[in-house]
Amino acid sequence: MPTSHCVIIPFLNRFTLLADCLQALQSALLAQSQVLLVNDGSDGDPWLEPGLRTWLSHSQIHLVEHPKNLGVAASRNSALHWCRRNNIDIAIMLDSDCRPPSNFIKEHLQLHKDHPQAAAIGGAIVGRGKGLWAELDNVTSWVHAMPHGQHRQVDHPYHLPTTNLSLKIKKLPPEEQVFDERLITGEDAQLIRKLRAAGEQALFSPQPVVEHQDREDLISVIKHHYDWGHHQYFVQLGRDFSRPVFQWWYRLPFALIFLLATPLYALMGSVLNIKPWLKYKPHYLGYFPLIYILWCGKSLALLCTALNPRRYLRVARVELQGSYTERKNP
């Protein structure tokens, strides 16, 4: 009996990129494949977009919607909730600004067959932006999923991005909120930490390789990596939302000490970021000064989060049932 599986694609606006993603995904679909799109409160109606309407009418594509923007973690939780209700075995995560290869689904299913002990398996990611800033975004963002090396277990401090990630539903935590909906960024890093703590295994494979639309201007690159710095206070340095991270008597001394340690923290992060690349692309060492600047920005974001942590969190849903709706052809 074929393994039941579903490709999950959350989206917020960006309808043209989503249509390009679905166009590429078409060649990877198997007869039993299901695709679940999660509309996270987009401004417009995807059914009114000429480039999307045909795809939304496809028999293998389903659409669920949030009444308002709840964040990417909530979108993925809604999708996993839908998968559990529909007896899906393997959930395959994909971002709307990606182009998957023709072996995308087949490769993920084979990996889970070959590695039945693995709860999560991540594939490789390459940027397809143009110019220096897109290449910097690629080097800094995809060190966890660079398209080199062999199959390997993913150990601390690295994780697997949800951009190209498949999950065995039965090995996920039993709660509804598999991804922490309080997080604006870093929900994937927190999930991998949670799986490791439960004794589950996360693996990386250099195949399949997904193309990601990286940012092509400096301001977008800086903003993206600055935003990513916020979750590090709660997850990496906060031991997954340990209680003291919200207490003033912990936050103020932490902020003072971290301010003094920022140059060292940024240096350590930059080294961990560039080191895996150098084995395959030694010339990437030339990006080190720029990577260090981005890590200084992440450090600043982390410091701001320590001073006012609740500002950088979302409000998680109390329960998922009834919080999203499945929408058919109108």
VEXFILUM-875834 format. One line per field, with one value per residue (C-alpha): residue number from 1; residue in three letters; x, y, z. Coordinates in nm, 3 decimals, always signed. Layout:
! residues N
i <- c(NUM,...)
aa <- c(ALA,...)
c1 <- c(X,...)
c2 <- c(Y,...)
c3 <- c(Z,...)
//
This chain:
! residues 330
i <- c(1,2,3,4,5,6,7,8,9,10,11,12,13,14,15,16,17,18,19,20,21,22,23,24,25,26,27,28,29,30,31,32,33,34,35,36,37,38,39,40,41,42,43,44,45,46,47,48,49,50,51,52,53,54,55,56,57,58,59,60,61,62,63,64,65,66,67,68,69,70,71,72,73,74,75,76,77,78,79,80,81,82,83,84,85,86,87,88,89,90,91,92,93,94,95,96,97,98,99,100,101,102,103,104,105,106,107,108,109,110,111,112,113,114,115,116,117,118,119,120,121,122,123,124,125,126,127,128,129,130,131,132,133,134,135,136,137,138,139,140,141,142,143,144,145,146,147,148,149,150,151,152,153,154,155,156,157,158,159,160,161,162,163,164,165,166,167,168,169,170,171,172,173,174,175,176,177,178,179,180,181,182,183,184,185,186,187,188,189,190,191,192,193,194,195,196,197,198,199,200,201,202,203,204,205,206,207,208,209,210,211,212,213,214,215,216,217,218,219,220,221,222,223,224,225,226,227,228,229,230,231,232,233,234,235,236,237,238,239,240,241,242,243,244,245,246,247,248,249,250,251,252,253,254,255,256,257,258,259,260,261,262,263,264,265,266,267,268,269,270,271,272,273,274,275,276,277,278,279,280,281,282,283,284,285,286,287,288,289,290,291,292,293,294,295,296,297,298,299,300,301,302,303,304,305,306,307,308,309,310,311,312,313,314,315,316,317,318,319,320,321,322,323,324,325,326,327,328,329,330)
aa <- c(MET,PRO,THR,SER,HIS,CYS,VAL,ILE,ILE,PRO,PHE,LEU,ASN,ARG,PHE,THR,LEU,LEU,ALA,ASP,CYS,LEU,GLN,ALA,LEU,GLN,SER,ALA,LEU,LEU,ALA,GLN,SER,GLN,VAL,LEU,LEU,VAL,ASN,ASP,GLY,SER,ASP,GLY,ASP,PRO,TRP,LEU,GLU,PRO,GLY,LEU,ARG,THR,TRP,LEU,SER,HIS,SER,GLN,ILE,HIS,LEU,VAL,GLU,HIS,PRO,LYS,ASN,LEU,GLY,VAL,ALA,ALA,SER,ARG,ASN,SER,ALA,LEU,HIS,TRP,CYS,ARG,ARG,ASN,ASN,ILE,ASP,ILE,ALA,ILE,MET,LEU,ASP,SER,ASP,CYS,ARG,PRO,PRO,SER,ASN,PHE,ILE,LYS,GLU,HIS,LEU,GLN,LEU,HIS,LYS,ASP,HIS,PRO,GLN,ALA,ALA,ALA,ILE,GLY,GLY,ALA,ILE,VAL,GLY,ARG,GLY,LYS,GLY,LEU,TRP,ALA,GLU,LEU,ASP,ASN,VAL,THR,SER,TRP,VAL,HIS,ALA,MET,PRO,HIS,GLY,GLN,HIS,ARG,GLN,VAL,ASP,HIS,PRO,TYR,HIS,LEU,PRO,THR,THR,ASN,LEU,SER,LEU,LYS,ILE,LYS,LYS,LEU,PRO,PRO,GLU,GLU,GLN,VAL,PHE,ASP,GLU,ARG,LEU,ILE,THR,GLY,GLU,ASP,ALA,GLN,LEU,ILE,ARG,LYS,LEU,ARG,ALA,ALA,GLY,GLU,GLN,ALA,LEU,PHE,SER,PRO,GLN,PRO,VAL,VAL,GLU,HIS,GLN,ASP,ARG,GLU,ASP,LEU,ILE,SER,VAL,ILE,LYS,HIS,HIS,TYR,ASP,TRP,GLY,HIS,HIS,GLN,TYR,PHE,VAL,GLN,LEU,GLY,ARG,ASP,PHE,SER,ARG,PRO,VAL,PHE,GLN,TRP,TRP,TYR,ARG,LEU,PRO,PHE,ALA,LEU,ILE,PHE,LEU,LEU,ALA,THR,PRO,LEU,TYR,ALA,LEU,MET,GLY,SER,VAL,LEU,ASN,ILE,LYS,PRO,TRP,LEU,LYS,TYR,LYS,PRO,HIS,TYR,LEU,GLY,TYR,PHE,PRO,LEU,ILE,TYR,ILE,LEU,TRP,CYS,GLY,LYS,SER,LEU,ALA,LEU,LEU,CYS,THR,ALA,LEU,ASN,PRO,ARG,ARG,TYR,LEU,ARG,VAL,ALA,ARG,VAL,GLU,LEU,GLN,GLY,SER,TYR,THR,GLU,ARG,LYS,ASN,PRO)
c1 <- c(+0.000,+0.147,+0.250,-0.007,+0.161,+0.084,+0.292,+0.224,+0.267,+0.176,+0.143,+0.073,+0.004,+0.288,+0.041,+0.277,+0.551,+0.297,+0.181,+0.545,+0.594,+0.288,+0.397,+0.728,+0.561,+0.332,+0.606,+0.678,+0.320,+0.244,-0.099,-0.168,-0.009,-0.207,-0.112,-0.241,-0.218,-0.260,-0.373,-0.251,-0.479,-0.371,-0.500,-0.658,-0.866,-0.647,-0.948,-0.960,-0.598,-0.586,-0.252,-0.386,-0.745,-0.655,-0.429,-0.691,-0.933,-0.686,-0.824,-0.508,-0.483,-0.670,-0.698,-0.745,-0.762,-0.709,-0.949,-0.648,-0.271,-0.159,+0.202,+0.389,+0.403,+0.024,-0.005,+0.204,+0.010,-0.320,-0.175,-0.056,-0.397,-0.556,-0.309,-0.390,-0.762,-0.701,-0.470,-0.158,+0.165,+0.429,+0.402,+0.639,+0.703,+0.769,+0.774,+0.574,+0.885,+1.054,+1.082,+1.100,+1.260,+1.074,+1.208,+1.095,+0.816,+0.957,+1.293,+1.138,+0.922,+1.221,+1.429,+1.165,+1.147,+1.526,+1.540,+1.232,+1.385,+1.401,+1.126,+1.244,+1.443,+1.560,+1.674,+1.914,+1.835,+2.006,+1.935,+1.832,+1.865,+2.106,+2.389,+2.613,+2.337,+2.143,+2.462,+2.520,+2.163,+2.223,+2.548,+2.398,+2.055,+2.119,+2.424,+2.189,+2.088,+2.377,+2.369,+2.693,+2.811,+2.642,+2.338,+2.403,+2.237,+2.177,+2.328,+2.333,+2.375,+2.246,+1.885,+1.670,+1.475,+1.110,+1.174,+1.247,+1.155,+0.948,+0.804,+0.667,+0.336,+0.339,+0.677,+0.573,+0.480,+0.117,+0.003,-0.184,+0.080,+0.376,+0.531,+0.537,+0.292,+0.438,+0.746,+0.755,+1.073,+1.273,+0.980,+1.175,+1.483,+1.264,+1.091,+1.421,+1.533,+1.204,+1.246,+1.603,+1.491,+1.230,+1.497,+1.387,+1.628,+1.664,+1.857,+1.990,+2.007,+2.173,+1.876,+1.624,+1.747,+1.494,+1.556,+1.465,+1.409,+1.666,+1.659,+1.844,+1.884,+2.090,+1.806,+1.594,+1.888,+1.969,+1.604,+1.556,+1.854,+1.780,+1.427,+1.576,+1.776,+1.467,+1.388,+1.743,+1.671,+1.378,+1.510,+1.889,+1.983,+1.651,+1.642,+1.313,+1.115,+1.246,+1.054,+1.327,+1.340,+1.032,+1.145,+1.300,+1.556,+1.690,+1.649,+1.834,+2.156,+2.137,+2.113,+2.409,+2.630,+2.521,+2.596,+2.955,+2.974,+2.815,+3.141,+3.233,+2.880,+2.870,+3.215,+3.115,+2.794,+2.984,+3.240,+2.968,+2.794,+3.092,+3.280,+3.065,+3.081,+3.460,+3.509,+3.321,+3.353,+3.670,+3.612,+3.312,+3.564,+3.554,+3.198,+3.310,+3.319,+2.965,+2.843,+2.992,+2.799,+2.475,+2.549,+2.602,+2.254,+2.118,+2.290,+2.121,+1.784,+1.853,+1.939,+1.618,+1.420,+1.578,+1.473,+1.112,+1.044,+0.666,+0.690,+0.847,+0.595,+0.259,-0.047,-0.092,-0.434,-0.609,-0.719,-0.696,-1.037,-1.250,-0.965,-0.926,-1.167,-1.131,-1.245,-1.360,-1.416,-1.657)
c2 <- c(+0.000,+0.344,+0.570,+0.845,+1.182,+1.550,+1.847,+2.147,+2.501,+2.798,+3.135,+3.499,+3.701,+3.639,+3.470,+3.481,+3.298,+3.042,+2.979,+2.928,+2.686,+2.482,+2.481,+2.324,+2.087,+1.946,+1.729,+1.579,+1.476,+1.106,+0.956,+0.942,+1.278,+1.542,+1.911,+2.135,+2.512,+2.721,+3.078,+3.267,+3.570,+3.703,+4.046,+3.922,+3.618,+3.349,+3.223,+3.558,+3.531,+3.407,+3.237,+3.039,+2.953,+2.657,+2.513,+2.554,+2.356,+2.065,+1.745,+1.682,+2.035,+2.145,+2.491,+2.582,+2.941,+3.143,+3.434,+3.655,+3.632,+3.394,+3.333,+3.055,+2.831,+2.841,+2.769,+2.456,+2.346,+2.384,+2.175,+1.900,+1.903,+1.853,+1.573,+1.389,+1.413,+1.272,+0.988,+1.120,+0.937,+1.175,+1.554,+1.725,+2.094,+2.343,+2.724,+2.920,+3.096,+2.767,+2.552,+2.179,+1.931,+1.649,+1.395,+1.604,+1.382,+1.049,+1.124,+1.222,+0.908,+0.688,+0.854,+0.773,+0.416,+0.384,+0.554,+0.438,+0.558,+0.922,+1.160,+1.446,+1.445,+1.765,+1.805,+2.058,+2.419,+2.649,+3.015,+3.137,+3.509,+3.727,+3.942,+3.976,+4.022,+3.717,+3.510,+3.646,+3.553,+3.203,+3.152,+3.278,+3.113,+2.765,+2.639,+2.382,+2.255,+2.314,+2.075,+1.896,+1.600,+1.274,+1.166,+1.263,+1.307,+1.671,+1.753,+2.064,+2.355,+2.294,+2.227,+2.163,+2.442,+2.374,+2.498,+2.137,+1.908,+1.592,+1.459,+1.124,+1.222,+0.933,+1.046,+1.405,+1.531,+1.438,+1.794,+2.004,+2.277,+2.083,+2.417,+2.681,+2.946,+3.212,+3.230,+3.469,+3.302,+2.995,+2.755,+2.498,+2.522,+2.480,+2.173,+1.998,+2.069,+1.926,+1.609,+1.560,+1.603,+1.330,+1.091,+1.121,+1.147,+1.427,+1.352,+1.559,+1.437,+1.622,+1.514,+1.644,+1.998,+2.280,+2.623,+2.915,+3.274,+3.456,+3.828,+4.042,+4.379,+4.463,+4.609,+4.293,+4.070,+4.274,+4.287,+3.913,+3.816,+4.080,+3.937,+3.590,+3.706,+3.745,+3.377,+3.296,+3.455,+3.218,+2.902,+2.868,+3.087,+3.062,+2.681,+2.664,+2.928,+2.847,+3.049,+3.304,+3.452,+3.658,+3.775,+4.119,+3.992,+3.758,+3.978,+4.284,+4.107,+3.891,+4.201,+4.366,+4.057,+3.986,+4.345,+4.296,+3.955,+4.060,+4.076,+3.725,+3.591,+3.735,+3.592,+3.245,+3.252,+3.363,+3.083,+2.820,+2.970,+2.968,+2.658,+2.389,+2.576,+2.600,+2.229,+2.265,+2.634,+2.784,+3.117,+3.174,+3.281,+3.619,+3.662,+3.634,+4.010,+4.053,+3.746,+3.893,+4.217,+4.020,+3.831,+4.162,+4.254,+3.925,+4.000,+4.340,+4.174,+3.923,+4.205,+4.392,+4.072,+4.028,+4.381,+4.336,+3.969,+3.979,+4.235,+3.973,+3.695,+3.610,+3.495,+3.121,+2.972,+2.797,+2.514,+2.445,+2.291,+2.553,+2.804,+2.739,+2.651,+2.432,+2.609,+2.446,+2.593,+2.885)
c3 <- c(+0.000,-0.097,+0.189,+0.241,+0.215,+0.181,+0.065,+0.292,+0.154,+0.375,+0.202,+0.281,-0.034,-0.288,-0.524,-0.823,-0.635,-0.513,-0.870,-0.979,-0.690,-0.787,-1.152,-1.050,-0.804,-1.073,-1.221,-0.877,-0.795,-0.767,-0.825,-0.450,-0.360,-0.173,-0.156,+0.121,+0.080,+0.396,+0.335,+0.641,+0.611,+0.271,+0.169,-0.151,-0.247,-0.407,-0.603,-0.785,-0.900,-1.262,-1.203,-0.906,-0.991,-1.212,-0.943,-0.671,-0.887,-0.914,-0.760,-0.555,-0.413,-0.101,+0.054,+0.420,+0.542,+0.857,+0.911,+0.989,+0.983,+1.260,+1.157,+0.981,+1.291,+1.316,+0.944,+0.978,+1.286,+1.100,+0.818,+1.054,+1.224,+0.881,+0.802,+1.122,+1.053,+0.705,+0.815,+0.645,+0.728,+0.588,+0.586,+0.342,+0.412,+0.135,+0.121,-0.134,-0.269,-0.366,-0.675,-0.600,-0.843,-1.019,-0.765,-0.467,-0.334,-0.448,-0.282,+0.053,+0.060,-0.023,+0.250,+0.509,+0.383,+0.408,+0.751,+0.944,+1.272,+1.157,+1.269,+1.046,+0.723,+0.559,+0.201,+0.051,-0.035,-0.286,-0.344,-0.690,-0.634,-0.832,-0.708,-0.405,-0.148,-0.266,-0.239,+0.112,+0.204,+0.065,+0.259,+0.583,+0.559,+0.424,+0.615,+0.772,+0.429,+0.192,-0.108,-0.020,+0.183,+0.276,+0.474,+0.834,+1.168,+1.252,+1.590,+1.807,+1.728,+1.374,+1.277,+0.967,+0.793,+0.716,+0.362,+0.253,+0.541,+0.577,+0.903,+1.015,+1.171,+1.421,+1.560,+1.623,+1.971,+2.046,+2.117,+1.861,+1.855,+1.719,+1.623,+1.895,+1.775,+2.001,+1.779,+1.485,+1.356,+1.454,+1.494,+1.289,+1.511,+1.819,+1.671,+1.598,+1.956,+2.083,+1.875,+1.997,+2.359,+2.302,+2.171,+1.808,+1.516,+1.261,+0.942,+0.653,+0.293,+0.002,-0.210,-0.304,-0.373,-0.358,-0.511,-0.284,-0.395,-0.182,-0.108,-0.360,-0.184,+0.122,+0.330,+0.291,+0.384,+0.695,+0.805,+0.755,+0.965,+1.228,+1.263,+1.303,+1.602,+1.820,+1.868,+1.980,+2.318,+2.377,+2.211,+2.199,+2.495,+2.677,+2.693,+2.505,+2.695,+3.041,+3.298,+3.389,+3.036,+3.122,+3.469,+3.511,+3.763,+3.495,+3.188,+3.308,+3.420,+3.106,+2.886,+3.056,+3.032,+2.674,+2.570,+2.684,+2.517,+2.187,+1.983,+2.096,+2.040,+1.688,+1.616,+1.739,+1.534,+1.224,+1.262,+1.302,+0.999,+0.762,+0.878,+0.707,+0.375,+0.358,+0.292,-0.038,-0.127,+0.028,-0.149,+0.079,+0.342,+0.168,+0.296,+0.659,+0.733,+0.597,+0.786,+1.103,+1.046,+1.005,+1.327,+1.505,+1.387,+1.521,+1.852,+1.866,+1.802,+2.078,+2.318,+2.232,+2.296,+2.638,+2.734,+2.618,+2.538,+2.502,+2.224,+1.999,+2.055,+1.904,+2.095,+2.042,+1.974,+2.261,+2.029,+1.658,+1.601,+1.428,+1.393,+1.021,+0.742,+0.435,+0.122,-0.198,-0.543,-0.497)
//
